[in-house]
Amino acid sequence: MQIGIGLPNQVRNVTPSIIPQWASNAETAGFTTLATIGRHAYPGVMDVVALAAAAAVTTEINLLSAVLLAPTWPAALLAKQIADIDGVSDGRLTLGVGVGSRSEEFLVPGLGLAGRGKRMKSDLETYQRLWSDEQIMPAGTRQVPVLIGGYSARTIPRMVRWGQGYIGGALPPAMTAPAFANAKNAWRDSGRPGQPRLIALAYFGLGDSESGRANIQHFYQFAPDHVAKNVVMCTSRASATTLLDEYTDLGVDEVVFIPAVADLDEITRLADIIHAAG
């Protein structure tokens, strides 16, 4: 199973200039993926900015938005930005998208909470069309791989139609296991070849865990209770390795640990645990 690490782009009041160094250090530490968390109405750094910064200072590590709230964006603009970031990274980006559920995240006039599900379908069609449009995209632009995240009943059908896999939320494995099982079953039943790519998220705060918990509580303060009260944060070697064991048993392809604090030493702390776990 692969192990990724998040960028601290949505740590509350993050200093944006830490992001390039974080990305470089994470690649040196041997993580397989750098991921972003997506929100607009929060004192953090936008997904596309963080991913572009990471693309510019790395050469091998994969990049992932986990997840970007697609219907909050004008589809053509996002398609262009994602393709450009993928080009800068030389084809290392995967676009993880969800529909969003909080009205304050929908900042663009005309792109409100209502109708976001229908827009998601239209947006995914737009991405695929524009990524093949040589009047808009540079030659060599590829169809960026798409993963779908979310909790609604429409999430898995969207994944089967448009995506290459599913991103589970940062909840305990016992809570995310049904969604991963549904993703695999729906993929098989649709007749698509192979298996969907399955990615699980979890927060970590190995140094100042108290600040980490406070940051997570603030980030999820208006989330539904079943999410806010169950967000996973690993604070020790034991909790991280137990989580990895549980997701290995579930057949998840990759676990991405999202930082709860923007401390560069957290990269080394997590890497030491991962390397010791083998």
PLY file of the C-alpha trace (Angstrom):
ply
format ascii 1.0
element vertex 278
property float x
property float y
property float z
element edge 277
property int vertex1
property int vertex2
end_header
0.00 0.00 0.00
1.24 3.48 -0.87
1.53 6.29 1.68
0.96 9.92 0.78
1.06 13.15 2.73
-1.05 16.27 2.53
0.11 19.81 1.97
-0.79 22.13 4.86
-2.83 24.38 2.57
-5.92 24.32 4.81
-4.21 24.48 8.19
-5.77 27.53 9.80
-3.73 30.70 9.11
-0.97 28.75 7.38
1.99 30.83 6.19
1.70 30.27 2.43
5.45 30.39 1.83
5.85 27.07 3.68
4.15 25.13 0.88
7.05 24.84 -1.62
9.47 23.72 1.11
6.90 21.27 2.47
6.46 19.77 -1.00
10.19 19.43 -1.57
10.77 17.86 1.85
7.91 15.41 1.36
9.34 14.21 -1.92
12.77 13.76 -0.35
11.17 11.80 2.51
9.81 9.24 0.05
6.05 9.80 0.17
4.16 8.73 -2.95
1.64 11.58 -3.14
1.16 15.20 -2.12
-2.50 16.08 -1.59
-4.54 19.21 -0.95
-7.77 19.75 0.98
-10.23 22.03 -0.78
-12.12 24.94 0.71
-12.64 28.57 -0.26
-14.25 30.16 2.80
-11.38 29.43 5.16
-8.05 31.14 6.01
-5.92 28.75 3.97
-4.41 28.49 0.49
-6.39 27.48 -2.61
-5.95 23.96 -3.97
-4.75 25.10 -7.38
-2.18 27.50 -5.90
-0.78 24.87 -3.55
-0.67 22.23 -6.29
1.03 24.60 -8.72
3.65 25.48 -6.12
4.24 21.79 -5.42
4.48 20.97 -9.12
7.16 23.61 -9.59
9.54 22.29 -6.90
9.14 18.52 -7.28
9.91 16.03 -10.05
8.58 12.60 -9.04
5.95 12.69 -6.30
2.31 12.43 -7.41
-0.11 15.33 -6.86
-3.75 15.03 -5.83
-6.64 17.30 -4.90
-8.50 15.45 -2.12
-10.98 16.84 -2.79
-11.55 19.99 -4.77
-15.14 21.32 -4.72
-15.72 21.27 -8.46
-19.16 22.96 -8.70
-17.82 26.04 -6.91
-15.65 26.79 -9.98
-16.46 27.91 -13.52
-15.83 24.60 -15.26
-13.81 25.87 -18.22
-11.52 27.92 -15.99
-10.86 25.00 -13.67
-10.26 22.63 -16.59
-7.62 24.99 -17.95
-5.91 25.46 -14.59
-5.84 21.75 -13.82
-4.44 20.88 -17.24
-1.77 23.55 -16.87
-0.73 22.30 -13.42
-0.61 18.76 -14.79
1.60 20.01 -17.61
3.97 21.79 -15.22
4.22 18.57 -13.20
4.86 16.51 -16.35
1.74 14.43 -15.87
1.78 13.79 -12.11
-1.60 15.29 -11.17
-4.84 13.48 -10.32
-7.98 15.57 -9.93
-10.06 14.52 -6.92
-13.45 16.23 -6.89
-16.58 16.41 -4.77
-19.79 18.43 -4.93
-19.52 20.25 -1.58
-22.28 20.72 0.97
-21.79 24.14 2.60
-23.27 27.25 1.06
-20.44 29.56 2.15
-18.00 27.72 -0.13
-19.93 28.78 -3.24
-18.47 32.23 -3.72
-18.93 32.71 -7.48
-22.21 34.46 -8.41
-24.49 32.05 -10.24
-22.73 28.97 -8.86
-24.66 28.39 -5.67
-25.37 25.33 -3.59
-28.57 24.56 -5.48
-28.06 22.51 -8.61
-24.50 21.55 -7.77
-25.08 17.88 -8.57
-26.27 18.64 -12.10
-23.37 21.05 -12.54
-20.93 18.34 -11.49
-22.05 16.15 -14.40
-21.78 19.06 -16.81
-18.42 20.08 -15.35
-16.94 16.60 -15.79
-18.09 16.61 -19.41
-16.51 20.02 -19.88
-13.17 18.90 -18.47
-12.95 15.96 -20.83
-13.95 18.04 -23.83
-11.57 20.91 -23.16
-8.60 18.68 -22.31
-8.84 17.45 -25.92
-9.28 20.94 -27.44
-6.01 21.96 -29.08
-7.33 25.49 -29.58
-7.31 25.94 -25.80
-4.76 23.46 -24.45
-1.10 23.06 -25.40
-0.25 20.09 -27.60
0.31 17.00 -25.50
-2.29 17.89 -22.87
-3.73 14.65 -21.53
-7.01 13.59 -19.97
-6.18 14.16 -16.29
-7.23 11.17 -14.14
-10.27 11.90 -11.99
-11.20 10.48 -8.59
-14.55 11.14 -6.92
-15.11 11.76 -3.21
-18.22 12.31 -1.16
-20.94 10.74 0.94
-24.12 11.11 -1.12
-25.88 8.26 -2.90
-24.81 9.71 -6.26
-21.09 9.63 -5.47
-20.40 6.03 -6.47
-22.40 6.20 -9.74
-20.42 9.35 -10.63
-17.19 7.49 -9.93
-18.19 4.60 -12.19
-19.17 6.96 -15.03
-16.43 9.55 -14.84
-13.67 8.51 -12.48
-10.81 6.13 -12.03
-11.50 5.61 -8.33
-12.89 6.82 -5.02
-11.51 8.99 -2.19
-12.87 8.21 1.28
-13.24 10.83 3.98
-10.98 11.18 7.04
-13.22 8.93 9.15
-12.51 5.65 10.95
-12.01 2.63 8.69
-15.16 1.05 10.11
-17.14 4.03 8.77
-15.44 4.25 5.37
-15.36 0.49 4.69
-18.93 0.36 3.26
-18.16 3.12 0.75
-14.99 1.36 -0.42
-16.90 -1.90 -0.76
-19.67 -0.13 -2.70
-17.09 1.40 -5.02
-15.57 -1.99 -5.83
-18.94 -3.66 -6.29
-20.34 -0.91 -8.51
-17.18 -0.94 -10.62
-17.46 -4.69 -11.12
-21.18 -4.55 -11.85
-20.67 -1.83 -14.47
-18.32 -4.04 -16.42
-15.38 -1.66 -16.23
-12.08 -3.55 -16.36
-9.70 -3.82 -13.43
-10.37 -2.21 -10.07
-11.13 1.38 -8.96
-8.29 3.21 -7.24
-9.18 3.59 -3.56
-7.65 6.33 -1.42
-8.27 6.90 2.29
-7.57 10.11 4.19
-6.54 10.63 7.82
-5.17 13.60 9.72
-1.99 13.48 11.75
-0.51 15.61 14.51
2.58 13.95 15.96
4.28 16.91 17.63
1.84 19.48 18.97
-1.23 17.26 18.97
-3.22 19.74 21.06
-2.89 22.45 18.41
-3.64 19.85 15.78
-6.90 18.86 17.42
-7.88 22.50 17.82
-7.22 23.15 14.13
-9.29 20.17 13.05
-12.16 21.12 15.35
-12.14 24.61 13.89
-12.02 23.32 10.32
-14.98 20.99 10.86
-16.96 23.20 13.24
-19.92 23.50 10.85
-19.70 20.02 9.35
-22.43 17.42 9.98
-22.11 15.80 13.40
-21.34 12.34 12.04
-18.31 13.84 10.28
-17.15 16.43 12.83
-17.25 14.00 15.77
-15.46 11.17 13.99
-12.58 12.78 12.11
-9.47 10.63 12.53
-6.22 12.21 13.73
-3.22 9.98 14.36
-1.07 11.30 17.21
1.36 8.41 17.74
3.24 5.64 15.99
0.73 3.11 17.33
-2.34 4.94 16.02
-0.78 5.48 12.58
0.35 1.88 12.15
-2.99 0.53 13.38
-4.78 2.69 10.82
-2.50 1.45 8.05
-3.09 -2.16 9.05
-6.85 -1.66 8.97
-6.78 -0.05 5.53
-4.46 -2.76 4.23
-7.07 -5.30 5.29
-9.73 -3.30 3.40
-7.69 -3.38 0.20
-7.17 0.38 -0.02
-4.46 1.40 -2.51
-3.15 4.46 -0.67
-3.55 6.28 2.63
-2.87 10.02 2.59
-2.05 11.60 5.95
-3.21 15.22 6.09
-1.27 17.56 8.42
-3.15 19.14 11.30
-0.32 21.61 11.93
1.99 23.38 9.50
5.29 22.27 11.04
7.98 20.97 8.66
9.22 18.58 11.33
5.91 16.72 11.02
7.11 15.37 7.66
10.12 13.71 9.29
8.04 12.40 12.21
5.56 10.75 9.87
8.27 9.43 7.53
10.05 7.78 10.47
6.83 5.95 11.38
6.16 4.86 7.82
9.70 3.63 7.19
9.73 1.73 10.50
6.45 0.07 9.58
8.09 -1.22 6.42
0 1
1 2
2 3
3 4
4 5
5 6
6 7
7 8
8 9
9 10
10 11
11 12
12 13
13 14
14 15
15 16
16 17
17 18
18 19
19 20
20 21
21 22
22 23
23 24
24 25
25 26
26 27
27 28
28 29
29 30
30 31
31 32
32 33
33 34
34 35
35 36
36 37
37 38
38 39
39 40
40 41
41 42
42 43
43 44
44 45
45 46
46 47
47 48
48 49
49 50
50 51
51 52
52 53
53 54
54 55
55 56
56 57
57 58
58 59
59 60
60 61
61 62
62 63
63 64
64 65
65 66
66 67
67 68
68 69
69 70
70 71
71 72
72 73
73 74
74 75
75 76
76 77
77 78
78 79
79 80
80 81
81 82
82 83
83 84
84 85
85 86
86 87
87 88
88 89
89 90
90 91
91 92
92 93
93 94
94 95
95 96
96 97
97 98
98 99
99 100
100 101
101 102
102 103
103 104
104 105
105 106
106 107
107 108
108 109
109 110
110 111
111 112
112 113
113 114
114 115
115 116
116 117
117 118
118 119
119 120
120 121
121 122
122 123
123 124
124 125
125 126
126 127
127 128
128 129
129 130
130 131
131 132
132 133
133 134
134 135
135 136
136 137
137 138
138 139
139 140
140 141
141 142
142 143
143 144
144 145
145 146
146 147
147 148
148 149
149 150
150 151
151 152
152 153
153 154
154 155
155 156
156 157
157 158
158 159
159 160
160 161
161 162
162 163
163 164
164 165
165 166
166 167
167 168
168 169
169 170
170 171
171 172
172 173
173 174
174 175
175 176
176 177
177 178
178 179
179 180
180 181
181 182
182 183
183 184
184 185
185 186
186 187
187 188
188 189
189 190
190 191
191 192
192 193
193 194
194 195
195 196
196 197
197 198
198 199
199 200
200 201
201 202
202 203
203 204
204 205
205 206
206 207
207 208
208 209
209 210
210 211
211 212
212 213
213 214
214 215
215 216
216 217
217 218
218 219
219 220
220 221
221 222
222 223
223 224
224 225
225 226
226 227
227 228
228 229
229 230
230 231
231 232
232 233
233 234
234 235
235 236
236 237
237 238
238 239
239 240
240 241
241 242
242 243
243 244
244 245
245 246
246 247
247 248
248 249
249 250
250 251
251 252
252 253
253 254
254 255
255 256
256 257
257 258
258 259
259 260
260 261
261 262
262 263
263 264
264 265
265 266
266 267
267 268
268 269
269 270
270 271
271 272
272 273
273 274
274 275
275 276
276 277
